Amino acid sequence: MKRLALLALLLTTTAHGATIGTMVPAQPLTVERVAGLTPAAQPEWRDYLARSASLLAADKASLAAELKPGQPVPPPPADGRGAKSMPLDNPADWYAGADARRIADIIVSFQTPAGGWGKNQPRDGATRLPGQHYVPGEAPTSGERKWAYVGTIDNDATVTELRFLSRVVAQVPAADAAPYRTALLKGIDYLLGAQMPNGGWPQVWPLQGGYHDAITFNDDAFVRVAQVLLEVAAGKDGFAMVPAPTREKAVTAVMKAVTCILATQVVKDGKRLGWGQQHDPLTLAPVGARNFEPAALSSAESARIVQFLMGLQSPTEEVKAAIRSSVAWLRDSAIQDRSWEKTDQGSVLTVSPGAKPLWSRFYALDTNQPIFGDRDRTIHDDVTDLSAERRNGYAWYNNSPQKTLDLYAKWEAAH
């Protein structure tokens, strides 16, 4: 029986695929690219780039100014845990206590001058030292600091800090809440300022270059920002103290975000499908990210975008059409009777009659077939063709769209 089971496993995982392409890196957002837009469209994009450059210079200058001549650079801050160190589901009165205020003090200390935060950082350790970098990383070996993800929406960064601060501000006495309120409002302004003229958000702001400049749906970054601004606009969950003018700006930002979502939905042969992990800020086409993440339709990100759209009150007919068409695409793209399992031979897609529907992380833009990327930028149509490190170290299949389909049944009944 064991030999038969092993034979069945091998039959399901034998590679018969092919290298079908090469991942093309995303282009950064630059003055040169903006110059190719229509004259009417250029001013707001030039202003956006100028603001990014100014904020980046100010962030670097502020950090450098904290050190006295000859003073050694402090070691970089700790890495890890990130959002988990900022609990958002404790009882309301907990956020007025010493533990919450200590976390809030650390959050405030790591806010960049531009108003954002880095990612994957514990906020329950120690406050930032003068001259200590805003983000984790290697200690500098020369005078030049490594500058990456200094202000980002990746991995729940910035959004989680804002949610935590909003809870503390709502519970701490007004006389003690001033530094937290200031940081909260500055962080909201950061998100508003990072929004592109077309309503998208880059992964990193000020801009970092490469795929980080793309409109970033990856890991639900875009949706999380739009959702928190929706709550700011409504004065919900601790955001009641946000001044009316800022809340009005949040309303406008959410409206622009919805417009961007509709504009970036991929259309093929007249049919609206889903979205990519990231889209070019100027052409709006899906683009690649890391070497193993090609330009493609992305199932999990598309499903989460649909959830966000379904949560809108009084959706327009265009929003309804986007929801229905993307749900149809998700249903058509579901993989039946298969499961993605870890075995002694590594992660494999196995025959599993009656298993819950499964979705590939990436679907080819032209054929809608599952595709897979490797570290060397090769694109494959069979996951078993990948190097062992990439095949086993990435979530090539998922079942998260099922939640969206379940929620859609209720949404459709109401609309």
Protein Blocks (a to p, Z undefined) as FASTA:
>chain_A
ZZmmmmmmmmmmoccbdcfbdcdddddddfklmmmpcfklmmmmmmmmmmmmmmmmmmmm
mmmmmpcghiacdddddeejklmmmcckbcfklmmmmklmmmmmmmmmmpcfkopacehi
afklcccdehiafbecdddfbfbdcdehiapaeehihklmmmmmmmmmmmgcfklmmmmm
mmmmmmmmmmmmmpcfkopacfbdcdebjjllpccfeghlmmmmmmmmmmmmnopghilm
pcfklmmmmmmmmmmmmmmmmmmpcceehiacdddfbdcfklopacdfdfklccdddfkl
mmmmmmmmmmpghiafklmmmmmmmmmmmmmmpcghiacdddfkopcddddehiacdddf
bdcfklopacdddfkopacfbfklpcfklmmmccfbccklmmmmmmmmmmmmmZZ
